[in-house]
Amino acid sequence: MGNQQNPESEGQLETYFAGEFAHALDEKGRLAVPAKFRARFKEGAVVTRWMNECLAVFPTSEWEAINAEIRKRPRTDPTVQTFVHFLVGGAHEADLDAQGRIGIPAHLRQYAGLAGDAIVVGANDRLELWQPDRWHVRLAQVEGSISDSLADLGI
């Protein structure tokens, strides 16, 4: 499972996240970020709740862009408040350690059902962290409707 690193691109900054990787959380709740993506997190990362009971890991620059968009919206809009409570309220800033691991707080591990094994999914501007059974269910849902979705998008 996962992407093979092209020797010619090793050390280059990836411009988007893609691929599926099997990893495990250690006893302290740390998860190794796939090596090919670690450079994207040199300025730090933000881990937060995401849709479908997974977690999202954003590079700090992406997180700042999301927050800039949120700040453009009316604070009193109930949809904005809901989004802020869900996404920003659960956010945790983190830095990768010397081994390329990121600490996942207990409240986020509980939300995503993460204990032991995890699937790291590259999702363009972020990584998603999935409990393996949840990921396989989600992938089956996507596979069952992907042709209709692509047709709706004109692909």
C-alpha positions in Angstrom: 0.0 0.0 0.0 1.3 3.5 -0.7 3.2 5.4 -3.2 6.7 4.5 -4.3 9.2 7.4 -4.0 10.8 8.2 -7.3 14.6 8.5 -6.6 14.8 11.6 -8.9 12.1 13.4 -6.8 13.5 12.5 -3.4 13.9 15.6 -1.2 11.8 17.7 -3.5 8.8 19.5 -2.0 5.5 17.8 -3.0 2.9 20.3 -4.2 -0.1 18.2 -3.2 -0.9 15.1 -1.1 -1.8 11.9 -2.8 -1.6 8.2 -2.0 -2.7 5.8 0.7 -0.3 4.6 3.4 -0.6 2.1 6.3 0.9 3.4 9.5 0.6 2.8 13.2 0.2 5.1 16.2 2.7 4.4 19.0 1.8 4.2 22.7 2.0 8.0 23.0 -0.4 8.6 20.2 2.3 9.7 17.7 1.9 8.8 14.0 4.7 8.9 11.4 4.0 11.2 8.5 4.9 9.5 5.2 8.5 10.6 4.4 7.7 12.1 1.0 5.4 14.7 2.7 7.5 15.7 5.7 9.0 18.8 4.0 5.4 20.2 3.7 5.2 20.3 7.5 8.5 22.0 8.2 6.6 25.1 9.4 4.3 23.0 11.5 0.9 21.3 11.2 -2.6 21.5 12.5 -4.6 18.3 13.2 -8.4 18.6 13.5 -11.7 16.8 13.1 -12.8 16.2 9.5 -15.8 14.8 7.8 -16.8 11.1 7.9 -15.1 10.6 11.3 -11.5 11.0 10.2 -8.9 13.6 11.0 -7.3 16.2 8.8 -3.6 17.2 9.0 -3.0 20.6 7.4 0.4 22.3 6.8 0.3 25.5 8.8 0.1 27.6 5.6 -3.0 25.7 4.4 -4.6 26.1 7.9 -4.0 29.8 7.8 -5.7 30.0 4.4 -8.7 28.2 5.7 -9.0 30.5 8.6 -8.6 33.6 6.4 -11.6 32.3 4.4 -13.6 31.7 7.6 -12.9 35.2 8.8 -14.5 36.6 5.6 -17.8 35.0 6.6 -20.3 36.6 9.0 -19.6 35.5 12.5 -23.3 35.4 13.4 -24.1 33.0 10.5 -25.2 29.7 12.2 -23.5 27.6 9.4 -20.2 29.5 10.0 -20.5 28.9 13.8 -21.2 25.2 13.3 -18.2 24.9 11.0 -15.9 26.9 13.4 -17.0 24.7 16.4 -16.4 21.5 14.5 -13.2 22.4 12.7 -11.4 25.1 14.7 -12.7 24.0 18.1 -11.0 20.6 17.8 -7.8 21.9 16.2 -4.4 21.1 17.7 -1.1 22.7 16.5 1.8 20.3 16.3 5.3 20.0 15.0 6.9 16.9 13.6 9.5 15.4 15.8 13.0 14.2 14.7 11.5 10.9 13.5 8.8 12.6 11.4 6.0 11.8 13.8 3.1 14.0 14.8 1.4 13.8 18.1 -2.4 13.2 17.9 -4.2 14.4 21.1 -6.5 11.9 22.9 -9.7 13.8 22.1 -8.9 13.6 18.3 -7.9 10.0 18.5 -11.2 9.2 20.2 -13.2 11.1 17.6 -11.6 9.2 14.8 -11.5 5.9 16.5 -7.7 5.7 16.2 -5.8 3.2 18.3 -3.0 1.2 16.8 -3.2 1.0 13.0 -4.2 4.0 10.9 -4.5 4.7 7.2 -3.0 8.0 6.0 -4.7 9.3 2.9 -3.3 12.1 0.7 -6.3 14.4 -0.1 -4.8 17.2 -2.2 -4.3 20.0 0.4 -4.3 17.8 3.5 -3.6 14.4 4.9 -6.5 12.4 6.3 -6.1 9.9 9.1 -8.5 7.1 9.1 -9.3 4.1 11.4 -8.8 1.2 8.9 -12.3 -0.2 9.1 -13.8 3.2 8.6 -11.5 3.9 5.6 -12.5 0.6 3.9 -16.2 1.4 4.4 -15.7 4.9 3.0 -13.7 3.6 0.1 -16.5 1.1 -0.7 -19.0 3.9 -0.7 -16.9 6.0 -3.0 -16.2 3.1 -5.4 -20.0 2.4 -5.6 -20.8 5.9 -6.8 -17.6 7.2 -8.4 -18.7 6.8 -12.0 -21.8 8.9 -11.4 -19.9 11.5 -9.5 -17.3 11.8 -12.3 -20.0 12.1 -14.9 -21.6 14.9 -12.9 -18.2 16.7 -12.9 -17.8 16.2 -16.6 -14.8 13.8 -16.2 
